Amino acid sequence: MNTMEQYIQEIERLTHRVKETQSDAMERAATLCAQALCGEGFLFTFGTGHSHMLAEEIFYRAGGLARVCPILEDALMLHRGAAASSMYERAPGLAELLLDSVDTIRYGGVLFLFSNSGCNTVAVEMAELARQRGLKIVCITNVTHSARMTSRHPAGLKLKDVCDVVIDNCGCYGDAAIPFGEHSCGATSTVIGAMIMQAIVCRTVELCRERGMPPELFSSANTHGGDEKNAVYLEKYKPMVKAL
């Protein structure tokens, strides 16, 4: 078996591991999402570095929920400077500034936080402050990795310590799963995190429909009539969701 096949096999193993061990947590997350959407709240998402891709995973895409508001900050993403983003995600005080810029939080809802290590200050502070503002907090993190890390939060807290629901991506320490001597490659947190989020979205839609309140969903813009269907939601939510 070559390493390409090993990586695919590892993703399959982790997918089954998540299903076996995280289904209850994912069900709780979906229930919170359904409650939020049926109550006219929003789903908020936030991640730094590569985790910001998960913050965008359920935003404005085919089959995606319309009431999603990602909290995106260029300084925390890789395209503005990869090394600098690592510095900023450790800085105290930044989370409050970011939350203050999101007016939609007044509608309430659920905040999803993504951090493989779960040890950096901005994500922990984001959880603490968002909870004070009435949001429910769900995180996807790597519990194995986080346990071996020292928190950079001033009070020594980790993301898993401050969330209402903790979902383990079941990855290995260091994230890269395929060893090559002293080094490894093949990170798993993004693909597993995306799988978890899409599964939660599907269950959320199902729960909303069971309550008689089917949620608004975007269509693919690259299908016949997709632009016309999406235009209704864009007009409705663009004034409320800055990233739209």
Buried (B, 14 or more C-beta within 10 A) or exposed (E): EEEEEBBEEBBEEBBEBBBEEBEEBBBBBBBBBBBBBBEEBBBBBBBBBBBBBBBBBBBBBEEBBBBBBBBBBEBBBBEEEEEEBBEBBBBEEBBBEBBEEBEBBEBBBBBBBBBBBBBBBBBBBBBBBBBEEEBBBBBBBBBBBBEEBEBBBEEEBBBBBBBBBBBBBBBBBBBBBBEEEEEBEBBBBBBBBBBBBBBBBEBBBEBBEEEEEEBBBBBBEEEEEBEEBBEEBBEBBEEBBBBB
